[in-house]
Amino acid sequence: MQADIGLIGLGTMGSMLAMNIADNDFTVAVHNRTASRIPDFLDEAGALAERMTGHEDLADFVAAIAKPRNIILMVPAGAPVDAQIEKLRPHLDDDDMIIDTGNANFHDTQRRAAEAEAEGHPYLGVGVSGGAEGARFGPSMMVGGPEAEWERVRPIMEAIAAKFDGSPCVARLGDGGAGHFVKTVHNGIEYADMQLIAEAYGVMRDGLGMTAEAIGEVFDRWNGGPLQSYLIEISGKVATAEDERTGRPVLDIILDRAGQKGTGRWTAIESQMLGAPVPVIEAAVAARNLSAMRELRLQGAETYGAPDRRLTTDEVTIDTLEQALIAGKILCYAQGFDLLNRASAEYGWGLPMPRIAEIWRAGCIIRSAMLSDMAAALSEDPARNLALAPGFAARIRDTIDGLRKTAITAQAAALPVPALTSAVGYFDTLTSERTTANMLQAQRDYFGAHSFERVDQDGSHHGPWLGQHLKD
Ligand code: 6PG
């Protein structure tokens, strides 16, 4: 049998993806660096193994795939991808294509795609979202690479992708690193959405003194309304789960130190490089980093003592909190889509903005009810900030007071809510006819003669202080 496609990397995600491919009636050849994993995996695959072949030897693996070959790499992002490509290269024919489905940094994908092209090999960089379950039963996939190469694997990719109303949640979004860039921003939004939810949880837990179970019920209720989303749904589930060892809520025995593999951080870095601010995402990344500095936090708590963080439901109601999350969520997506727009122009990708919102509607971690409306708003005007789209402006008008009240009240009670407050700061700046940047310009001109623009005259100007303070 000549396999329709090859797959290297039988970790959790790779294994699930291979099973998904076989489940959709395609044949797949598999290979793994640690050879002992291959028979174990074929065992786990059960009846699906009939449409799979396992190969310890890389040359055998390549020979088992139908030409022109399409080979998925699902190995840890970074150096392992380069190492695997290096090993694979001597076995490839000209038209053989590598498809990197890991969480690659898009700069690496741009470089690898250029290197592959120079050697006559096509290359696709594909962001895959949805965790293990998504990989097995339908992920959302963001594809970067040339149109013709995408068409080559399109039937397989569409078959294995999640479906929203029957439409596959996979699309080619642009050349080179476009797919991995969009996946990075997806993850940045994921970090922000998670942090906003965690802050609402904190207000309920530490401010309102609610039990994990009661908080779980609130999330369940919210999941039936405008906040309906996978992340709200799983927040309800984790809040009501019980620890088998202690019988306590699992949430209460999980250490408050968050990990990260870096994609949220990359979103913040790229936003800084492109000058497209994503402050809610930055706040979420910083909150994770601070959470990880547990020793410092313990010292801080000891140095300053524990404040009384209790609130009453007169101060913040559950409905107010829901409003805060609705407004916060819209504002953080507005930032994410603005960043995508900026990157699209910078790299010449021509990102199809509404399509991105559409393929996030099923399979991925940030899937939510709001994405259909976002897709519609972006269809009207792909470059417009979402907060300015009439439908979302109406929702923000209805909820911004709840966001503001939650942020202010939580801060007054010393509850840390950096993402919620940053959403307020973003909104207030976004809606300021006159910011305070005139002061920055004056300072820059004073100390560095950087010049400024005037409100009443074109051109660049200096203040009366120029030269003066050097004489003083
Ligand atoms: C997804 C997720 C996934 C992510 C991990 C962990 O879309 O399926 O974004 O790709 O890598 O869930 O990410 P962190 O370790 O950075 O939280």
Residues whose N, C-alpha, C, O or C-beta is under 5 A from the ligand:
A	BS01	6PG	N103 V128 S129 G130 G131 N187 G259 Q260 K261 G262 T263 I365
